[in-house]
């Protein structure tokens, strides 16, 4: 397998990389970009469909480039080489990434996540900050949740900032988005799911709440929390006890604490 040299921004691969900088482009191409050795390696390792890999000429001389090239060649992924200057023009940011990959934007059907033996599903409602979302997804992957559903008015989980903050969790988690979360929750409850919504004004602590069985745990917007229409559907509205003067926790921290408490109660083996 050979490496094709690209010297123009007008090359179709470079035009795709440029378009994938926007959410519109990611939707149109059904793809997104991962940057750097670790994330590109994980994309190839996790079995996600990788459409192409692009190296800079400076990076291609490093030992890790050969590992990625061999993995890409084994999977039949097209590999390209560009100058560092051209990479900077098309994939802006500092430092300039030495290697990027175009990866399939994979989302699951929301109802398919409800199938299985007592799944633990996290519903993220109206998350506004891509860094927060990425850090939360990283923690949810670590806690071993069975699926993550984002309301469609949350930030794009495949944006550069979110992908980077997730450390590749967007590649490994079963992710879905939902336009009408209330309808989805109602359907889940009909099939035996319990719904636990987080709130600073919850009526019971997470230590006394029951996270076992088929469960949906809802964490909400950084400023307003879980929307009222969803809180009203919850079987329990739970609070994370706080001893200090702070009134709330960052969504990534709160979601991680709840996911690990759920894992503890469910006897997850780490």
C-alpha positions as CSV (number, residue, x, y, z in Angstrom):
1,X,0.0,0.0,0.0
2,X,1.4,3.4,-1.0
3,X,1.1,6.8,0.5
4,X,-0.3,9.5,-1.8
5,X,1.3,13.0,-1.6
6,X,-1.1,15.9,-1.5
7,X,0.2,19.4,-2.3
8,X,-3.0,21.4,-2.8
9,X,-5.9,22.6,-0.6
10,X,-8.2,21.8,-3.6
11,X,-7.6,18.1,-3.3
12,X,-10.8,16.3,-2.3
13,X,-9.3,14.9,0.9
14,X,-8.2,18.4,2.0
15,X,-11.6,19.9,1.1
16,X,-13.2,17.2,3.3
17,X,-10.9,18.0,6.2
18,X,-11.8,21.7,5.9
19,X,-15.6,21.0,5.8
20,X,-15.4,18.7,8.8
21,X,-14.4,21.7,10.9
22,X,-18.1,22.6,11.1
23,X,-21.1,20.7,12.4
24,X,-22.8,21.1,9.1
25,X,-19.9,19.5,7.3
26,X,-19.8,16.6,9.9
27,X,-23.5,15.9,9.3
28,X,-23.2,16.1,5.5
29,X,-20.2,13.7,5.4
30,X,-21.4,11.6,8.3
31,X,-17.8,11.8,9.5
32,X,-15.6,13.7,12.0
33,X,-11.9,14.2,12.6
34,X,-9.7,12.7,15.3
35,X,-6.2,14.3,15.8
36,X,-3.0,13.0,17.2
37,X,-1.3,9.6,17.6
38,X,-3.4,8.3,20.5
39,X,-6.8,9.1,19.0
40,X,-5.9,8.0,15.5
41,X,-4.5,4.7,16.9
42,X,-7.7,4.2,19.0
43,X,-9.9,4.8,15.9
44,X,-8.1,2.1,14.1
45,X,-8.0,-0.2,17.1
46,X,-11.7,0.1,18.2
47,X,-13.1,-1.1,14.9
48,X,-14.7,2.2,13.9
49,X,-14.8,2.8,10.1
50,X,-11.8,5.0,9.3
51,X,-12.2,6.7,5.9
52,X,-8.6,8.1,5.6
53,X,-5.5,9.0,7.5
54,X,-3.4,12.1,6.7
55,X,0.2,12.5,8.0
56,X,2.5,15.6,7.8
57,X,5.8,14.9,6.2
58,X,7.5,15.8,9.5
59,X,5.4,13.3,11.4
60,X,5.8,10.5,8.9
61,X,9.5,10.0,9.9
62,X,8.6,9.3,13.5
63,X,8.4,5.6,14.7
64,X,4.7,5.8,15.7
65,X,3.8,6.8,12.2
66,X,4.9,3.4,10.9
67,X,2.6,1.7,13.4
68,X,-0.4,3.7,12.3
69,X,0.5,3.2,8.6
70,X,0.6,-0.6,9.1
71,X,-2.7,-0.6,11.0
72,X,-4.3,1.5,8.2
73,X,-2.8,-0.7,5.5
74,X,-4.2,-3.8,7.2
75,X,-7.6,-2.3,7.2
76,X,-7.4,-0.9,3.6
77,X,-7.5,2.7,4.8
78,X,-6.2,5.3,2.3
79,X,-3.1,7.2,3.7
80,X,-2.0,10.6,2.5
81,X,1.0,12.8,3.2
82,X,1.0,16.6,3.3
83,X,3.3,19.4,4.3
84,X,3.0,20.8,7.9
85,X,2.0,24.1,6.4
86,X,-0.8,22.6,4.4
87,X,-2.1,20.7,7.4
88,X,-2.1,24.0,9.4
89,X,-4.2,25.7,6.7
90,X,-6.8,23.0,6.6
91,X,-6.9,21.8,10.2
92,X,-6.3,25.0,12.2
93,X,-5.1,24.9,15.8
94,X,-1.9,24.9,17.8
95,X,0.1,22.7,17.8
96,X,-0.5,21.5,14.3
97,X,-1.5,17.9,14.4
98,X,1.0,15.5,12.9
99,X,-1.6,13.0,12.0
100,X,-5.4,13.1,11.6
101,X,-8.0,10.6,10.6
102,X,-11.5,11.0,9.1
103,X,-13.8,8.7,11.0
104,X,-17.4,7.6,10.5
105,X,-19.8,9.5,12.6
106,X,-21.5,6.6,14.4
107,X,-24.8,7.0,16.3
108,X,-27.1,4.2,17.6
109,X,-30.9,4.1,17.5
110,X,-32.2,5.3,20.9
111,X,-34.5,2.4,21.3
112,X,-31.8,-0.2,20.5
113,X,-30.0,1.1,23.7
114,X,-32.9,0.0,25.8
115,X,-32.5,-3.7,24.8
116,X,-30.4,-6.0,27.0
117,X,-30.1,-7.3,30.6
118,X,-30.8,-4.4,33.0
119,X,-28.9,-1.6,31.0
120,X,-27.6,1.5,32.6
121,X,-28.3,4.4,30.3
122,X,-27.2,8.0,30.8
123,X,-29.3,10.8,29.4
124,X,-27.5,14.1,29.0
125,X,-30.0,17.0,28.7
126,X,-29.0,20.2,26.9
127,X,-25.2,20.1,27.6
128,X,-23.8,23.4,26.4
129,X,-20.0,23.1,26.7
130,X,-18.0,20.7,24.5
131,X,-15.2,20.3,27.0
132,X,-17.7,19.4,29.8
133,X,-19.4,16.9,27.5
134,X,-16.1,15.3,26.5
135,X,-14.9,15.0,30.0
136,X,-18.2,13.5,31.0
137,X,-18.1,10.9,28.2
138,X,-14.6,9.9,29.2
139,X,-15.9,9.2,32.7
140,X,-19.0,7.4,31.5
141,X,-16.8,5.1,29.4
142,X,-14.6,4.4,32.4
143,X,-17.6,3.6,34.6
144,X,-18.8,1.1,32.0
145,X,-22.3,2.5,31.2
146,X,-24.3,0.7,28.6
147,X,-25.2,3.7,26.5
148,X,-25.4,7.5,26.4
149,X,-28.3,9.5,24.9
150,X,-27.9,13.2,24.3
151,X,-30.8,15.5,23.7
152,X,-30.5,17.0,20.2
153,X,-30.1,20.5,21.6
154,X,-26.8,19.5,23.3
155,X,-23.5,20.4,21.7
156,X,-22.1,18.2,19.0
157,X,-20.2,15.2,20.6
158,X,-18.1,15.0,17.4
159,X,-16.7,18.5,17.6
160,X,-12.9,18.9,17.9
161,X,-13.1,20.1,21.5
162,X,-15.4,17.3,22.6
163,X,-13.5,14.6,20.9
164,X,-10.2,15.8,22.4
165,X,-11.7,16.1,25.9
166,X,-13.3,12.7,25.7
167,X,-9.9,11.1,25.0
168,X,-11.6,8.9,22.4
169,X,-14.6,7.9,24.4
170,X,-16.8,9.0,21.4
171,X,-15.2,6.1,19.6
172,X,-16.1,3.5,22.2
173,X,-19.4,4.5,23.8
174,X,-22.8,3.6,22.3
175,X,-24.0,7.1,21.6
176,X,-27.4,8.3,20.5
177,X,-29.3,11.5,20.2
178,X,-33.0,12.2,20.8
179,X,-35.2,15.0,19.6
180,X,-38.2,14.3,21.9
181,X,-36.7,13.0,25.2
182,X,-40.0,12.9,27.0
183,X,-41.4,10.4,24.4
184,X,-38.4,8.2,24.6
185,X,-38.5,8.2,28.4
186,X,-42.2,7.3,28.4
187,X,-41.4,4.4,26.1
188,X,-38.6,3.3,28.3
189,X,-40.7,3.4,31.4
190,X,-43.3,1.2,29.7
191,X,-40.7,-1.4,29.3
192,X,-39.7,-1.4,33.0
193,X,-37.0,1.4,33.2
194,X,-36.6,3.5,36.3
195,X,-35.6,7.1,35.8
196,X,-33.4,9.0,38.2
197,X,-32.9,12.7,37.5
198,X,-30.2,14.7,39.2
199,X,-31.0,18.1,40.8
200,X,-29.5,20.3,43.4
201,X,-32.9,20.2,45.0
202,X,-33.4,16.5,44.9
203,X,-35.5,14.7,47.4
204,X,-33.1,11.9,48.2
205,X,-29.3,11.5,48.1
206,X,-27.6,9.3,45.5
207,X,-26.5,7.1,48.4
208,X,-30.1,6.1,49.2
209,X,-31.4,6.1,45.7
210,X,-31.8,2.7,43.8
211,X,-29.6,2.6,40.7
212,X,-30.0,-1.2,40.1
213,X,-32.1,-2.8,37.4
214,X,-32.9,-1.2,34.0
215,X,-32.2,2.5,34.7
216,X,-31.9,5.9,33.0
217,X,-29.9,8.4,34.9
218,X,-30.4,12.0,33.7
219,X,-27.9,14.8,34.1
220,X,-28.8,18.3,33.0
221,X,-27.7,21.6,31.6
222,X,-24.8,23.4,33.3
223,X,-26.9,26.4,34.3
224,X,-30.5,25.3,34.6
225,X,-30.2,21.5,35.3
226,X,-32.5,18.9,34.0
227,X,-35.5,20.4,32.3
228,X,-38.7,20.4,34.3
229,X,-40.7,18.2,31.9
230,X,-38.1,15.4,32.4
231,X,-37.8,15.9,36.1
232,X,-41.6,15.4,36.4
233,X,-41.3,12.1,34.7
234,X,-38.5,10.8,37.0
235,X,-39.2,8.1,39.5
236,X,-36.6,9.7,41.8
237,X,-35.0,13.2,41.8
238,X,-31.6,12.7,43.5
239,X,-29.0,15.0,44.9
240,X,-25.2,14.7,45.4
241,X,-24.6,15.8,49.0
242,X,-22.2,18.8,49.3
243,X,-20.6,19.9,52.5
244,X,-19.0,23.2,51.4
245,X,-20.5,26.4,50.2
246,X,-20.9,25.5,46.5
247,X,-24.4,25.0,45.3
248,X,-23.7,22.8,42.3
249,X,-21.2,20.7,40.6
250,X,-19.8,20.7,37.1
251,X,-21.9,18.4,34.8
252,X,-18.9,16.2,34.1
253,X,-18.1,15.8,37.8
254,X,-21.8,15.2,38.8
255,X,-22.3,12.7,36.0
256,X,-19.2,10.8,36.8
257,X,-20.1,10.6,40.5
258,X,-23.6,9.3,39.7
259,X,-22.3,6.8,37.2
260,X,-19.8,5.3,39.6
261,X,-22.4,5.1,42.4
262,X,-24.6,3.2,40.0
263,X,-21.7,0.9,39.1
264,X,-21.0,0.3,42.8
265,X,-24.6,-0.6,43.5
266,X,-24.8,-2.8,40.4
267,X,-21.7,-4.8,41.4
268,X,-19.8,-3.8,38.3
269,X,-16.4,-5.6,38.3
270,X,-13.5,-3.3,37.5
